[in-house]
Amino acid sequence: MTNAAVARRPDFHPAQRVPEGYQEIARAAGLMPATAGEGDAAAQLPSPSGVETALQTLTTYIPTEVLTLYVAVIAALASGKGHAGPVNGSWPAFWFFLGVTPAAAWIAFATKIRAVDASKPLPLRPRSWPLWEMIAGTIAYAAWAFALPNAPFAGEGWYSPALAGVIVLVTSAILGLVAPLMQRPLPTQ
């Protein structure tokens, strides 16, 4: 979603234009081609529905580094235990990465701004932060972590894999539906 957040800044192309609707947000996020010609395979595919785009969008909210490291930490904690379910240290790992997620989203955003133009200032003021992406990424991380094997939730009596699947689907749908409402221009500083 870093691309979608950068697209909301007035100093990046398309200037003064905030993505609107599922498909424009998906294009800005890099989930769909910007344009497709008549001969392109992408042009022959039906446009994704709102729900399909919402499911695709959920995966883009989670900073990949956070999810990858969380899965690696949980796997390392579980190695040698020989059982399924939560392991010692999984709650602290979950809470640590939940806290790191918004920071990772901001760092990815700031890195993208600097990669495009090294002379641009870092977005240090909260007003210029991609708050929607930071919050949505944190929510998306929590939903995905809830569904992962060996997650700390698995030790709770009310937890079930079916509930985890429902949580992931509901979260993806809600984030996908709310995303168009959160598209506001981001000031440069």
N, C-alpha and C positions, 0 to 999 in steps of 0.2 A: 504494500500500500504506500510505500515511500513515493513511488511515481505519482500516485493520485494526490498525495499531499503536496508534492512539489508543483504539480499542475495547478494547484490553488493559489500559488504565489503570483503576484502581478508581474514579476520580473522574469518569468519563465514562459516559454511557449506552451499553449496559446495564451498570450498576454491578455489580462482582463477577462478571462473566460473560466468559470468554475465548472467542473464536470457535473452534469445533471443526469439523473436516471441510472438504472442498473448498467445499461450498455456503455454509456460514456464513462462511468466509473471503472467498469471492467476494462475498457480500452486504455484509460489512463494508468491503470494498475498493471497493464501488460497482459491481461488475460485474453484479450481479443485483438485481432489485427486492426490497425487504425483505419485502413481502407482495404477493400478487396475488389479486384477487377472481376469482370464477368467470367474469365477463364480460370480464376483462382479456385482452388479446392475449397478455401474458406468461404467464398461467396456462394458455393453450392450447398453448404451446410445450413440448416435452419438456425436462426438466431436463438440463443439460449433463452429459456423462460426466466422469469424473475427468480423462481426457486432454484433452478440450476445455477444461475449466476450467483445467487446468495451462497450456495454450497461451495462454489469455486472461490468466492470472495473470502470466506472464512479462513481458508488456508493462507491467503495473502496477508491477513492481519497479523499473524503470529510471526515474530522475528525468527527466522530459521535457526539462527545461532542459539537462541534461548531454548527452543524446542529440542534441537539436536543435543545440546549440553545436558538438558534435563533428562532426556532418555538415556544418555550415556551414564549419568550419575546414578539413576535408578538401576540400570543394568549392573553397574559396578557394585552397588550396595547389595544387589540380589545375588551376585556371583558367588557360587559355593554354598548357597543356602539350600538349594535343591528343592524348593517349594514355591508354589504360586502364592500370591498375596503380598500384602505390604511388608516392607522390611524396615529394620531399624534405620533411622535417619531419613526416611522418605518424607515425613512431615516437614522437617527443617528444609530439605531440598525443595519441596513444593513451594513453601513460603518464600524461600530465597529467590527462586526463579520467578515467582509471581511479582515480587518487588523489582526484580531486574528488568522485566519485560517492558515497562514504559520507558525506562532509560535506554534500552536497546533500540526501541522504536525511534526515540529522539536521535540517537547516535546515527542510525541508518539514514534518517532524514537529513541531518547535518552533513553527513558524508556525501550524500547525493548532491546537495547544494554545492559543496566545495568541489566535487568531481566535475560538475558542469562548468563552474566558473570559480577558480581559486580566489578571485578578488572579492567574492561575495562574503559578507559578514556571517558569522555563525548565528543561528537563531537563539540568542541567549535569553531574551525576554519571553516570559510565559505566553504573552499575547501572540508571539510569532511561532509558537510550538504547534506541532500537528496533534493537538489534544485528542481529537476524535480517533486518530490512528493509535495513539498511546493507550487510550481507554479501551477501544475495541480490541486491540492486540492483547491486552491483559485479560479481558473477558474471554476471548477466543482461546488463550493459553489455558485458562482455568477449565474450560469445557473439554479441551483435548486432553489435558492432564487427568481429568476425571475419568476419561475413558481408557487410559493406558493401563496395561497389565502392571502389576506390582505398585500401582499408585497407592498413596496412603488411604484413599477412600475405600479401597477394596477390603480393608479390615473393619469397616463399619457394618453393623447388622442390616441396615436398610439399603446398602449398596447392591446393585445387580448390573451385569453387563447390558441388559435390556434398558435399564434406566439410563446408563451411560450413553447408549446410542440415541435415546430420545433427547437427552440433554444436548448432545452434539448437534443433532438436526434442528432442534428449537433454537439454539444459540445461533447457528449459521443463518437460519431464516430471519431471526430478529435483527441481527447485524446487517444482513443484506437489505432488509426493508428500511432500517433506520439510516443507513449510509447516505442515501440521497438527501435526507433532511439535514445532515451535518456538513454539507459542502458549503463552506464559506471561504471567501478569500483570506489568505494568510498574509499578514503584513511582513515586509522584509525585515523590519526591526521595530 
